[in-house]
Amino acid sequence: MKPRMNAFAVAPDALNLMVDFSKKVEALGLEPSLRELVKIRSSQINGCAFCIHLHTRAARAQGETEERIFLLNGWRESPLYTERERAALGWTEALTLLSTTHAPDEDYAALEPHFTPEEIVKLSLLIGLINTANRLVLGFRMVHPVSPRSEAA
C-alpha cells in the first residue's frame, strides 16, 4: 500500500482538531480497556491496519492480554469478555456497520443494564471517533510503523 499524502503535513490545523477531540473523548471516563477494545474492533471491521496496530499496542501497554486481543474478532463465542464489554462491542459493530444494521433496538437495549445514559453517549462518541479515524487513515493510505523484526518476516 502506497500512502496518498501526509494529511498532518498538508492540513495540520484540521487534523489537530481531531487529535484534540480524541483527547477529550478519552478523558470522558470510560475505562481504558473498554476504549481500546472498541477501537480495535471497529478498526478490524473497517480493515484499518494502522489503527489495529496502534490500538493493540496501546491495549497491551495498559495490561490487556494478548489472548483477549487475538480473540476479539470472535468475541461473541468467547467467554473472555464481560457483559459490559459484550454490550459495548455489539454497539460498536452496530454503529460501525450502520448502513446495514441501522443501529438495532436490541443492540441499544443490551447497553442499558451495563451503561448509564451518559456513558452510552460517551461510548457512541468514541465509536464515531474511531470510525472517523479509520476513514482518514484508510482514505490517505497511512501505513503503520514496521518493526525491524517484522521486516525480516
Buried (B, 14 or more C-beta within 10 A) or exposed (E): EEEEEEBBEEEEEEBEEBEEBBEEBEEBEBEBBBBBBBBBBBBBBBEBBBBBBBBBBBBEEEEBEEEBBEBBEEBEEBEEBEEBBBBBBBBBBBBBBEEEEEEEEEBBEBBEEBBEEEBBEBBBBBBBBBBEBBEBBBEBEBEBEEEEEEEEE
